[in-house]
Amino acid sequence: MPATLRPRALRSGDLVVVTALSGQLAPGEEPLLARGVAILERMGFRVRVSPVVNPAQNRWWASGTPAEQADELNALLRDPEVRAIIAHTGGQATIGYLDLIDLDAIRADPKPIIGYSDISLLHMALYAQTGLVGFHADIATHGFGSDWYTLGDEPRRSELVDLYTRVLTKAEAPGALPAKDVWETWRPGSAQGPLFGGLLNRLVLLQATPFAPASERFEGAVLFWEELQRPVSRIWNDLHALRLSGVLDRVAGMVVGIPTEITPHEGGGQRADLRDVVLDVLGRRDIPVLAQVDFGHTSPNLPLPIGVRAHVDADNRTLSLIEPAVAEG
């Protein structure tokens, strides 16, 4: 099982590239992209937008064929000037090129790869294969380019920009992550362990491939996940898949993101919401569950670096990064 591989800390003026790791840039999203680039520049980075981030560059639901997408990613991984890779959006395409990625390039020069949704599949697979710390964090368009970063309150925006800058540029533990609203305790307790997770249905999908993390990766881990546009019955099924694979018997804690368009069960005089199905599947497992945490298909996203040790305290409703996400250059 590979050791945790931290990217080199970014420096002011470093080049970061916004690219299409999954879906294409949709017509009309150009203003969102421009606003996202401006936020990244506010963090002190030089930003280049890849030519593949273009409404004319597409194949079905993706920005290209799997081979074309792998070629784009591999070129960025091999380019020593490029110091970070940022997804402009999510999508449904990363699984098509997992077997085409130059893993040796990642081992030779690990770089932050930043994004969520479908990009979380990429993070989890690369962490399993190389130990690379991937950053489950905002994307360029519907993340940094969203109305929140433009129209939201300035103190909170400054807090988040400062947090991202510290996480990416400082080889030190970032500490407690700032909550926008009060998080929820679904099961009390506290735990420490390396973060692992992402979009729940992508984690379950990954389990059926050779790129699934070894079961040892879940030992003592803090499992974080989120979901969108699913009925709770589907989430119940996916969580049971993790139970049957032994994942839930190994993790030390669970962090649940803010659900997006999750449909509760209503029928037969019974109702089940997300909290109900999570606790039902966990059964008697005595692990803390912290929920409604600011990550996933919500904006802004708190950055959650995969493989970095975190402390989840469901009693006091806090989540802290207790070791660096990046290494000294």
Disulfide bonds with the S-S distance in Angstrom:
none
